[in-house]
């Protein structure tokens, strides 16, 4: 078949072509996300971002290349949320497709969990940083959440509380939508963007998931049990394990 007869892959109806149109799409997406995060609490003016983009050092590439996180201060707690996983994708032909990975991720913890540290230096930021990179690297976490209701992963954290580490010195994390006080999604001009809340697990809870015959159901049961617990979805190192029966 001659090259000019090769069928072209159709672009989504909401894709745009050209740098200017792409810049407008990115600006609209960022404005919608900023407005949404402002409904959760007081958003710090400065974003958290690496001095050198990890994508330039072999790390996963985010949709618009930009990698950042927002700090949102609430009464008695702090939320750290990714800011860029849902940026528009750009291909080599300057075609921009909105909503990127179709989700953002966040973590919430009481002020006491930071122990007076700067947010960027805390183990809690390391959690959401690594979760964000895993989302960017996997590329289809949204589909897993739609299919199974939640996702869990094990992370090797810097300076994690020892009580959270398993025998492999890893820390378990559960990702789910609809945490108490955190909406499940963010509206944008291009459609809904899923918001997943990360909850750090006790080792016994991660073992419970690993030993379950139906791991998807065990994660759903654990998410429900956490929601009914005193600390709910907050990431707290010194809490009792919640094991669904």
C-alpha positions in Angstrom: 0.0 0.0 0.0 1.5 3.4 -0.9 2.3 5.7 2.0 -0.3 8.2 1.1 -3.0 5.5 1.3 -2.2 4.7 4.9 -5.4 5.5 6.9 -5.0 8.2 9.5 -6.0 7.6 13.1 -9.0 9.8 13.9 -8.5 12.3 16.6 -11.0 12.8 19.4 -13.7 15.4 18.7 -12.3 17.7 21.3 -8.7 17.6 20.1 -7.2 20.8 18.8 -4.3 21.4 16.4 -1.5 24.0 16.7 0.6 25.5 19.5 -1.8 28.5 20.1 -4.9 26.3 20.3 -3.0 23.9 22.6 -1.9 26.8 24.9 -5.5 28.0 25.2 -6.6 24.4 26.0 -3.9 24.1 28.7 -4.8 27.5 30.2 -8.4 26.5 30.4 -7.6 23.2 32.0 -5.3 24.8 34.6 -7.9 27.5 35.4 -10.6 24.9 36.0 -8.2 22.8 38.2 -7.1 25.9 40.2 -10.8 26.9 40.8 -11.6 23.3 41.9 -8.6 23.1 44.3 -9.7 26.5 45.8 -13.0 24.9 46.9 -11.0 22.4 49.0 -9.2 25.0 51.2 -6.6 27.7 51.0 -4.2 27.0 48.2 -0.5 28.0 48.6 0.5 30.5 46.0 3.7 28.6 45.2 3.6 25.2 43.6 5.9 22.3 44.6 8.0 21.3 41.6 11.4 19.6 41.1 14.3 21.8 40.1 15.1 19.4 37.2 12.2 17.7 35.5 12.4 14.0 36.3 11.4 13.2 32.7 14.7 14.6 31.5 16.5 12.0 33.7 14.6 8.9 32.6 11.5 9.4 34.7 7.9 9.2 33.3 6.7 12.0 31.1 3.6 13.9 32.2 1.1 15.0 29.5 2.4 18.6 29.1 5.8 17.7 30.5 5.2 20.0 33.5 5.2 18.3 36.9 3.9 20.1 39.9 1.9 19.7 43.2 -0.4 22.1 45.1 -0.6 22.5 48.9 -4.1 23.1 50.1 -4.5 24.1 53.8 -7.7 23.1 55.6 -8.9 23.4 59.2 -6.6 20.9 61.0 -5.2 19.2 57.9 -3.2 19.7 54.7 -4.0 18.3 51.3 -1.2 17.8 48.7 -2.5 17.3 45.2 -0.9 16.6 41.8 -1.1 19.5 39.3 -0.6 18.4 35.8 -1.5 14.7 35.3 -4.7 15.9 33.6 -3.0 18.5 31.4 -3.6 18.0 27.6 -1.4 15.5 25.8 0.6 16.9 22.9 1.8 14.6 20.0 4.5 15.2 17.5 2.1 16.8 15.0 1.0 19.5 17.5 -2.3 17.8 18.2 -3.5 18.5 21.7 -5.9 16.1 23.4 -7.5 17.3 26.7 -7.6 15.7 30.1 -4.3 13.8 29.9 -4.4 10.8 32.2 -8.0 11.7 33.1 -7.2 12.0 36.8 -5.2 13.8 39.5 -4.2 12.4 42.9 -4.1 13.8 46.4 -3.3 12.9 50.0 -4.6 14.5 53.2 -3.1 14.3 56.6 -3.5 16.1 60.0 -1.1 19.0 60.7 0.5 16.9 63.4 1.7 14.3 60.8 4.1 16.9 59.3 5.7 17.4 62.7 6.6 21.0 61.9 8.4 20.1 58.6 8.0 21.9 55.4 5.5 20.1 53.2 8.0 19.4 50.5 10.4 17.8 53.0 7.8 15.5 54.5 7.4 11.7 53.9 3.8 12.5 53.0 5.0 14.5 50.0 7.2 11.6 49.0 4.1 9.4 49.0 2.1 11.6 46.6 5.2 12.3 44.5 5.7 8.6 44.0 2.0 7.9 43.4 1.9 10.6 40.8 4.9 9.2 39.0 3.4 5.7 39.1 0.2 7.1 37.5 2.2 8.8 34.7 4.2 5.7 34.1 1.3 3.3 34.0 -0.9 5.5 31.9 -4.2 3.7 32.5 -4.9 3.9 36.3 -8.3 5.5 35.5 -9.4 2.3 33.8 -8.3 0.1 36.7 -10.3 2.3 39.1 -13.3 2.2 36.9 -13.1 -1.6 36.7 -12.1 -2.4 40.3 -13.2 0.6 42.3 -9.8 1.2 43.8 -6.0 0.5 43.3 -3.3 -0.3 45.8 0.5 -0.1 45.4 3.6 -0.5 47.5 6.2 2.2 47.6 9.8 2.6 48.9 9.7 5.9 50.8 12.3 8.2 52.0 12.2 8.6 55.9 8.8 6.8 56.2 7.6 6.1 59.8 8.9 2.6 60.6 5.5 1.5 61.8 4.2 1.8 58.2 6.9 -0.4 56.6 6.4 -4.0 55.9 9.1 -6.7 56.0 10.4 -5.4 52.6 10.6 -1.9 54.0 7.8 -0.8 51.7 4.6 1.2 52.5 1.2 0.3 51.1 -1.1 2.9 49.6 -4.8 2.7 48.7 -6.1 4.9 45.9 -9.9 5.5 45.7 -12.5 8.1 44.7 -15.0 9.8 46.9 -13.2 10.3 50.2 -15.1 12.1 52.9 -14.9 15.9 52.2 -13.0 15.4 48.9 -15.1 15.3 45.7 -14.6 12.3 43.4 -13.9 14.5 40.3 -13.2 17.9 39.0 -15.2 19.6 36.2 -13.3 21.0 33.3 -14.5 22.5 30.0 -13.5 19.2 28.4 -15.2 16.8 30.8 -14.7 15.4 34.2 -11.3 14.6 35.7 -11.2 11.9 38.3 -9.6 12.8 41.7 -8.1 9.8 43.6 -7.3 10.1 47.3 -4.3 8.2 48.5 -4.5 6.6 52.0 -1.3 5.2 53.5 -2.0 1.7 54.8 -0.8 -0.2 57.9 1.2 -3.3 57.0 -1.6 -5.6 58.2 -4.0 -3.9 55.8 -1.6 -4.4 52.9 -1.2 -8.1 53.9 -5.0 -8.4 54.1 -5.2 -7.3 50.4 -2.3 -9.5 49.4 -3.8 -12.7 51.0 -7.3 -12.1 49.6 -8.7 -14.4 46.9 -10.6 -11.5 45.5 -8.2 -8.5 45.8 -10.5 -6.0 44.2 -13.3 -6.8 46.7 -10.8 -6.7 49.6 -9.7 -3.2 48.5 -13.4 -2.1 48.3 -14.1 -3.5 51.7 -11.0 -1.8 53.2 -11.9 1.5 51.6 -15.4 1.3 53.2 -13.8 0.3 56.6 -11.4 3.2 56.5 -14.2 5.6 55.6 -16.1 4.5 58.8 -12.9 4.7 61.0 -12.1 7.7 63.2 -9.3 8.9 60.8 -11.3 8.2 57.6 -9.0 8.6 54.5 -6.4 10.6 56.3 -2.9 9.3 56.1 -1.8 8.7 59.7 1.1 6.6 60.8 0.1 5.8 64.4 -3.4 4.4 63.9 -4.9 1.0 64.4 -5.2 -1.3 61.4 -8.7 -1.7 60.0 -9.2 -5.2 58.9 -12.7 -5.9 57.3 -14.4 -9.1 58.3 
